[in-house]
Amino acid sequence: MRRSSLSLGFLSMILCLLLVASLPSYCSAVRPVIQSSWTAAPPVIDGNFLSGEWSNPQLVFKSPDYPDSYVLPTYVYFLNDNSNLYVLVDAVGDHTDSGGDECLLWFNCINTVKISIVGASGTEINTNFNAAIGFSSSPNSASAHKIYEFCIPFSYISSAPGQTIDFCSPFFKQASMPYDPETGRDNIWPLGLIVDNLDTWANCHLVIETCRRCNNTRE
């Protein structure tokens, strides 16, 4: 009985190893996580990035972490309160204020919500979400560059504080996070994303914090 049990266990281990080896490369055990920070003082959505207005960047696009052949140096921030998710895309590598500049955010891999804003500085959107484009310096760079700010109601992306939602930024019709038509550079996230394969979305989760007002702690 002991020898049979050991043989069965050995065969099970071999089968598991073969199954793991056959999985696509994008099925990673370590999935990228964006940790939104709670804010009691929401940023002003005006296309300006003032010191102290946002917390630590969650995504940093620059070489050598990303291929220098196409990366557009950028810092991306996430904040939330009880009603909205706030996103700042500080495109320090885009030094031209082109009307074709665009920033694209995708949420929810099942019922995808596509949120984008395109244009020169001064462009604003106030429909299902609020967004603004600016062109100025920021805490990340003293040189003028493109800045994108978003205020996205949780109801619009079918989420709520404390929940997790799928997020990515694909290259879609000359847009990503962000896209600069002057140089053709953009940032697709996460690396290796296949937008038509929902399995790749599972590697990317947006974790949203909530503030428990009763004891002023975070989840």
C-alpha positions as CSV (number, residue, x, y, z in Angstrom):
1,M,0.0,0.0,0.0
2,R,2.8,2.4,0.8
3,R,4.6,1.8,-2.4
4,S,1.4,2.2,-4.4
5,S,0.6,5.5,-2.7
6,L,4.1,6.8,-3.4
7,S,3.8,5.8,-7.0
8,L,0.5,7.5,-7.3
9,G,1.8,10.7,-5.7
10,F,4.8,10.7,-8.0
11,L,2.6,10.4,-11.1
12,S,0.4,13.2,-9.8
13,M,3.4,15.5,-9.3
14,I,4.6,14.7,-12.9
15,L,1.2,15.5,-14.3
16,C,1.1,18.8,-12.4
17,L,4.5,19.8,-13.7
18,L,3.5,19.0,-17.3
19,L,0.3,21.1,-16.9
20,V,2.3,24.1,-15.6
21,A,4.8,23.8,-18.4
22,S,2.0,23.8,-21.0
23,L,0.4,27.0,-19.7
24,P,0.9,30.1,-21.9
25,S,3.7,32.5,-20.8
26,Y,1.2,35.2,-19.8
27,C,-0.3,33.0,-17.0
28,S,2.0,34.3,-14.3
29,A,1.6,33.4,-10.6
30,V,2.6,36.9,-9.7
31,R,0.1,39.4,-11.1
32,P,0.7,43.1,-11.3
33,V,-1.3,45.0,-8.7
34,I,-2.2,48.7,-8.6
35,Q,-2.8,49.9,-5.1
36,S,-5.1,52.9,-5.1
37,S,-4.6,55.3,-2.1
38,W,-7.4,56.7,-0.1
39,T,-7.8,60.5,-0.3
40,A,-10.0,62.8,1.8
41,A,-8.9,65.8,-0.4
42,P,-9.7,64.8,-4.1
43,P,-7.4,66.4,-6.7
44,V,-8.7,69.2,-8.9
45,I,-9.2,67.8,-12.4
46,D,-7.7,70.7,-14.4
47,G,-4.6,69.2,-16.2
48,N,-2.2,70.6,-13.6
49,F,0.0,68.4,-11.3
50,L,0.7,70.4,-8.1
51,S,3.2,69.2,-5.4
52,G,1.4,67.2,-2.7
53,E,-1.8,66.7,-4.8
54,W,-1.1,63.1,-5.6
55,S,0.7,60.3,-3.6
56,N,3.2,57.8,-4.9
57,P,3.2,56.6,-8.5
58,Q,1.9,53.1,-9.1
59,L,3.2,52.7,-12.6
60,V,6.5,54.1,-13.9
61,F,7.3,53.7,-17.6
62,K,10.9,54.2,-18.4
63,S,13.9,52.2,-19.5
64,P,15.5,49.8,-18.5
65,D,12.3,48.4,-17.0
66,Y,10.5,49.0,-20.3
67,P,12.0,48.8,-23.8
68,D,13.7,52.1,-24.7
69,S,12.7,51.6,-28.4
70,Y,9.1,52.6,-27.8
71,V,8.5,53.6,-24.2
72,L,7.1,57.1,-23.5
73,P,8.5,58.1,-20.0
74,T,5.4,58.4,-17.8
75,Y,4.3,58.3,-14.2
76,V,0.8,57.1,-13.3
77,Y,-1.0,57.7,-10.1
78,F,-4.3,56.3,-8.6
79,L,-6.4,57.7,-5.8
80,N,-10.0,57.2,-4.6
81,D,-12.6,58.3,-2.2
82,N,-16.1,56.8,-1.5
83,S,-17.5,57.8,-4.9
84,N,-14.7,58.1,-7.5
85,L,-11.4,56.8,-8.8
86,Y,-8.9,59.5,-9.7
87,V,-6.1,58.8,-12.2
88,L,-3.2,61.0,-13.2
89,V,-1.0,60.2,-16.2
90,D,2.1,62.4,-16.0
91,A,3.7,62.0,-19.5
92,V,7.1,63.6,-18.8
93,G,8.4,62.2,-22.1
94,D,5.9,64.0,-24.3
95,H,7.3,67.5,-24.9
96,T,4.9,68.5,-27.7
97,D,1.4,69.8,-27.1
98,S,-0.2,68.0,-30.0
99,G,-3.9,67.8,-30.7
100,G,-3.5,64.1,-31.5
101,D,-2.1,63.1,-28.1
102,E,-4.4,60.6,-26.4
103,C,-4.6,58.6,-23.1
104,L,-6.6,55.4,-22.9
105,L,-7.8,53.5,-19.9
106,W,-9.7,50.2,-20.0
107,F,-11.6,48.7,-17.0
108,N,-13.5,45.4,-16.5
109,C,-12.4,42.6,-18.8
110,I,-16.0,41.2,-19.1
111,N,-18.0,44.4,-19.8
112,T,-15.2,46.6,-20.9
113,V,-15.4,50.3,-20.2
114,K,-13.1,52.4,-22.4
115,I,-12.2,55.8,-21.2
116,S,-10.0,58.1,-23.3
117,I,-9.3,61.8,-23.7
118,V,-7.6,63.2,-26.8
119,G,-6.4,66.7,-27.7
120,A,-4.1,69.7,-26.8
121,S,-3.9,71.3,-23.4
122,G,-7.1,72.9,-22.2
123,T,-9.2,69.9,-23.5
124,E,-11.8,68.9,-20.9
125,I,-14.4,66.2,-20.8
126,N,-17.5,66.2,-18.5
127,T,-19.9,63.5,-19.5
128,N,-19.9,60.1,-17.8
129,F,-16.6,61.0,-16.3
130,N,-14.5,64.1,-15.9
131,A,-11.0,64.5,-17.5
132,A,-8.6,67.3,-18.4
133,I,-5.4,67.7,-20.4
134,G,-2.6,70.0,-19.4
135,F,0.9,71.0,-20.7
136,S,3.2,72.2,-18.0
137,S,5.9,71.2,-15.5
138,S,5.2,68.8,-12.6
139,P,7.0,67.4,-9.5
140,N,8.5,64.7,-11.9
141,S,9.9,67.1,-14.5
142,A,10.6,70.9,-14.7
143,S,10.2,70.8,-18.5
144,A,6.7,71.3,-19.9
145,H,5.0,68.1,-20.9
146,K,1.5,66.5,-21.3
147,I,-0.5,65.8,-18.2
148,Y,-3.8,63.8,-18.1
149,E,-6.2,63.8,-15.2
150,F,-9.3,61.7,-14.7
151,C,-12.2,61.5,-12.3
152,I,-14.1,58.3,-12.9
153,P,-17.3,57.5,-10.9
154,F,-17.3,54.0,-9.5
155,S,-20.8,53.5,-10.8
156,Y,-19.5,54.1,-14.4
157,I,-17.0,51.2,-14.1
158,S,-19.3,49.0,-12.0
159,S,-17.1,49.0,-8.9
160,A,-17.0,50.3,-5.4
161,P,-14.4,51.1,-2.7
162,G,-12.7,48.0,-1.4
163,Q,-13.3,46.0,-4.6
164,T,-10.9,44.8,-7.2
165,I,-11.4,45.6,-10.9
166,D,-9.5,44.5,-14.0
167,F,-7.5,47.3,-15.7
168,C,-5.2,47.7,-18.7
169,S,-4.1,50.1,-21.4
170,P,-3.8,48.5,-24.8
171,F,-2.7,50.0,-28.1
172,F,-6.1,50.6,-29.7
173,K,-6.7,52.9,-32.7
174,Q,-3.5,54.9,-32.0
175,A,-4.0,55.2,-28.3
176,S,-2.6,53.8,-25.1
177,M,-1.4,55.3,-21.7
178,P,-0.5,57.7,-23.3
179,Y,0.2,57.9,-27.0
180,D,2.3,60.6,-28.7
181,P,1.8,60.8,-32.4
182,E,4.8,63.0,-32.9
183,T,7.2,60.2,-31.9
184,G,4.9,57.2,-32.2
185,R,5.7,56.2,-28.6
186,D,3.2,54.8,-26.2
187,N,2.9,52.6,-23.1
188,I,0.9,49.4,-23.3
189,W,0.2,47.9,-19.8
190,P,0.8,45.2,-18.7
191,L,3.6,44.1,-20.9
192,G,2.5,41.2,-23.1
193,L,-1.1,42.2,-23.0
194,I,-3.3,40.5,-25.7
195,V,-6.5,42.5,-25.6
196,D,-8.6,39.8,-27.3
197,N,-7.5,37.2,-24.8
198,L,-9.3,37.8,-21.5
199,D,-6.8,35.5,-19.7
200,T,-4.2,38.2,-20.0
201,W,-6.5,40.7,-18.1
202,A,-6.3,38.4,-15.1
203,N,-2.7,39.4,-14.6
204,C,-3.7,43.0,-13.9
205,H,-5.8,44.0,-10.9
206,L,-6.7,47.5,-9.7
207,V,-7.1,47.2,-5.9
208,I,-9.2,50.1,-4.5
209,E,-8.9,51.0,-0.8
210,T,-11.7,52.2,1.3
211,C,-11.7,54.4,4.4
212,R,-13.6,53.2,7.4
213,R,-14.8,56.4,8.9
214,C,-15.7,54.8,12.2
215,N,-12.0,54.1,13.1
216,N,-10.1,56.0,10.4
217,T,-8.3,52.9,9.2
218,R,-8.0,51.5,5.7
219,E,-8.9,48.1,4.3
